[in-house]
Amino acid sequence: MTEIRGFLLFWSILTATVAALSLGPSFAHVLESLPRLTKWSPSLWRETTVFNGQFLLFLVIGAPLDLAAIGCPGLLAWMLRDDRPAFWFVSAAAALFAASLAAWSVLVKPANDILATWVPGPIPENFEAIRLRWETGHMVVAGIKTAGFISLIVGLLSIRHG
C-alpha cells in the first residue's frame, strides 16, 4: 500500500486541523451551556456574555476558522474529485460546515444583534427568550459541525492509496 504524499497529505492535515479548531469552540459552548442555563443568574450571564468580552476571540479567531472549515474541505474535495467515495464524504463535510454557518446566521446572530443593544441596568424583559435562543443556537451549530467533522474523517479514511 502506498502512502498519501505531497500536497494532498498537507491539505488533508490542514483541513482536519482547521475543522477541529472550528468545532472546538462550538463544542465548548455546549459544555458550558448547562450551568449557564440552569445555575447562572441572569445578571452573571449578561455580564459575562454581553459586557466583558468573554467571546471576543470567538469572533476574531473563530469566524475566520469557520470560513476556512468550509473552504479547506471544499478544495480537498476538488482534489479528490476522481476518488469516490472520499470525494462525497469530504464534499458533505464542506456542505455541513456551510450549513453550520447558515444555522449560526439564522439562530445565533439575531440573538447577538439584540444582545448588542443591551446596556447595564435592569435585566431586559426578553432576557430568558434571548438567552435560550443564543445557547440552543450554539448547540445546533455544534451538532452540525460534529456531523461535518465526522464526514471529513470518514472521507480522509476513504482516500484511495496508490
N, C-alpha and C positions, 0 to 999 in steps of 0.2 A: 504494500500500500504506500502510495506517495503522500507527501505532506502538502498542506496548503502553504504556498510560499509567496514572497514578494508583497506587492501592493494589496492583493486580496487578503493576505494574513493581517497586514497592518490595518486595513479598513475594517476587517471583521472585529479585531480587538478594539479599535477606536469606537466602532458602532456599539459594541456591547458595553463599553465603559460609559459612553455618553447616555445610553439608555438606562443603565444602572444609576447614574448620577441624577437623571431626571426622575426616576422612580423613587429614589431615596427620600427627598423632601416630602413627596406626596405620601409615602408610607409613614413618615414621621408625623404628618398631620393626623393620620388615622390613629397612631399610637397615643397621641396626646389628646384626642378628641373626647374620650370618655370622661376624664376628670374635668376637662374644660366645659363639658355639657352638664355634668352631674354634681360637681363639687365646688367649682369656682363660682364666686359671687359675680353678679353682673358687672359690678364696678371693677373687679380684678380682671375679668375677661376683656372689658373695654379698655382698661389701662394698658394691658399687655398687647392686645391685638391692634388697637387703633392709635394710641397716643405715644407709645415708647419705641416704635420701630423694630419690634421683635421680628417682623417678617420682611424687613427691607432687603436682605440678601436673597430672599426668595424671588424678588423682582430682579435685582441686579445680576444675580448669577443664575437663578432658576429659569427665568424667561428665555435667555439665550440657549440654555441646555434643552429646554422643551422644544425649541425650534430645531436645534441640532438633532434631537431624538426623532424628528420627522425626516430631516434631510439625509442624515447618515444612512439609515436603513433604506431610504429611497434610492440613494446612489448605489448601495450594496446590492439591492435588488436588481438594478440595471446591470451591474457587473455579473450577476448570477442569472441573467435572462435565459441562458441556454442550459441551466441546471435546475430542472424541476425535480422534486418539489421544493428545494431550497428557495427558489425564486418566490414561490407563492407564500411560504411562511414569512419570509423577510418582507415581502410586499404587504402582507397582512399586518406585520409589526409597524411599518410606516403608517398604514391607514389607522391602526388603533392609537398610535401616538398622536396622529392628527385629530382623531375623534376625542381624545382626552383634552386636547387644547380647545376644541369646539365645546365640549362639556364645561370646561372651565369658563369659557366666554359666556355661556348661557346660564350657568348656575352660580358661579362664584363672583364673576365681575359685577353683575348687578348689585350684589351684596357689598362688594368693595366700594362701588360708587356711592352707596348710601353711607357706609362707614366713613368715607372721606368727608361727609358733611357734618359728622358728629363733633361736638365741642364739649369741653369739660363742663360739668354741671350735672343736672338730673339725668338719670338713665332715660333714654328715649322710650316712648310707649311701644314702638315696634321692635324693641330690643330682642325679645325671645324669637320672633319670626326671622329676623336678620341673622342672629347667631346660628339658629338651626339651619338656615339656608347655606350660610358660609361653611359651617362644619360638615354638613352632609354633602354639599357640593364637592368639597375636597375628598370626601370618601369615595364618591362616584369617580372622580378623576383618578384616584389611586387604583381603583378596581380596573378601570380601562387600561391604565398604564401597565398594571400587572399582567393583564392578558396580552398586551403588546410585547412585554419583555419575554414572556413565556414563548410567544410565537417566534420572536427573534432567536431565542436559544434553540428552539426546535429547528429553525431554519439553518442556523450555524452548524448544528449537529448533522444536518441533512446534506451539507455540501459534499458533492461527489469528489472523491480523491482520485487523482490520476488522469 
